[in-house]
């Protein structure tokens, strides 16, 4: 597939809709509103990465981290992995055209019904029936499916054996991955998954159903224009009623150091961190919003942990594409999960998934474990390689559950800061530690909660599923956006349910509590739901029917070359 993004020289001064961010929320919004005939601009801070361009060795991967803490920052503004080191918690998000879909495991689950019955949500979410339709549409386009050969993978079998220790059998995970050659709903041809295990470094096969393979090309085919390398700072409303978006150029094209464009509708879809930061900065610039802005941050009960020294091979390190090890199949980054249920207490429920680390990490894995005193095993793996030595038995676990959503964002020296005193003492982490310890012990290994604990990472918990900050609410005293994702006005004299006409947040930031499952499918469903309301409120029509004519290899490139 050819590139979707246009050069900055093609950026116009005015559009019908400006979408800030290109993950699940931004992709859905751009596709649906472009199909409705709107002139849509998508602004993404990261770069566009095509199939085959994702890092395949550590010499490439090491340049794909941007890391920032309270008093330092390293790496490129356009590196794929954006790591935020905090005093109370670390957060990992993605940066690129397609957002988190580029490097997540693609696990696509629907939360327990009790999640949406929680008072944290506006009542309409559970009452108007549109969440069900949102999920239906999300599944139509992301097409989650279990690997039909999941149970053949070694890491599945190891999880199955370990699960007997807690009396739970694995379930093949539903993944936004194509396990057969196909043409997707956007008309894009996709190759079948090769089970190389590299999902979390980016799919070089083209099998993963990312936003960049589905919603975004659909948006572009229907007239949307996508631009990369633009970091949005603020949104403000002019006297003429138009929203003005101010952005800095952070990509290689620095011919225009600052950009300002306008539209009657702006949708913030820059992710939990990005959308919250833009609204916080916009509030400082004079935008009236709810006092709840920045509150109810949830880590979604996340944990990434390891088992070291299992008795049998696990094959939990990817081999890449083309494969670095002939004849070795790893499976997708996640093939299966253990579902630990509690009919009485939702907060006690856990989903523990076996994982695969990307092949680009292979050469550095032994070094990662050195701080924990595993010198002999590390040296052995440096000699034998991670596919034969002790690291062939390395277990990786991705687990999600529930937390209290007690984190709070603010601006510190004009940068986003997260405070969550006592985050490491959240009950969820003790439950996860206990379960994972049992699983690792059953495999004959040692539980390693964080191999980098002796480094700058410290002992703080970390999440790759940040939620909240612009949570939904019944009114401005309860949330930042309403159930339609419209931003509440905080202006003096405005009603409690008054909203800013034309200003939306549509991404994980609007989710007011933990989900207990990987959030991608719910974010997509909420976005589809928001678009249904948007169309109804504004008298628009669009279809979500799949494209019937496959996209040619040159059609998008020809479009990008057309004069503006």
ZIKA-V90043 format. One line per field, one symbol per residue. ss: DSSP state (H for helix, E for strand, - for the rest). phi: phi as a letter, one per 20 degrees, with the letter a starting at -180 (. if undefined). A space follows every 10 residues. Layout:
ss=???
phi=???
This chain:
ss=----E--HHH ---EEEEEEE ---HHHHHHH HHHHH----E EEEE------ -------HHH H---EEEE-- --EE------ EEEE----EE EEEE----HH HH----E--- --HHHH---- ---HHHH--H HHHHHHHHHH HH--EE---H HH-HHHHHHH HHH------- EE-EE-E--- -EE-----EE --------HH H------E-- HHH-HHHHHH H---EEEE-E EEEEEEE--- --EEEEEEE- -------EEE EEEEEEEE-- HHHHHHHHHH HHHH------ ------EE-- --EEEEEE-- ------E--- ---------- -----EEEEE -----HHH-E EEEEE-E-HH HHHHHHHH-H HH--HHHHHH HHHH-----H HHH-EEEEEE ------EEEE EE--EEEEE- --HHH-HHHH HHHHHHHHHH HH---EEE-- ---------- EEE---E--- -E-------- E----EEE-- --------EE EEEEE--HHH ---------H HHHHHHHHHH HHHHHHHH-- ---------- ----HHHHHH H---
phi=.efeedfffe feebcfbdde ocegfffgff fffffeneed dddcfedece gndffdbffe ffedcdcccf cbbcnffdff edddedfdbd cdcdcrfplf ffceemfccd fggffeefff efgfgedeme fffgffffff eelfbeffdg feffffffff fffffdmcef cffececeeb gbdefenefc efgelenege doeeenefef ffdcffffff feofddcdmd efebcbdefe needddcded efedfcfccc ccafccdece ngffffffff ffffeofecf fegnelfcel lfbdbcddng fcgdldcfdm cffecfnddd ofgcdbbddd dbfecgfefc cddfccefff egfdggfgef geneffffff fffenfecfg ffdfddcdcc bcceldfbeb eclmcfcdcb gngfegggff ffgfffffff ffenddfcfb fdfedffmdf fccdcfcnoc ffbfbfedae cefemeffed ffnfffdfcf fndcccaffe feafdncgeg ffffffffff fffgfffdmd cbddfffedg fffdffffff effe
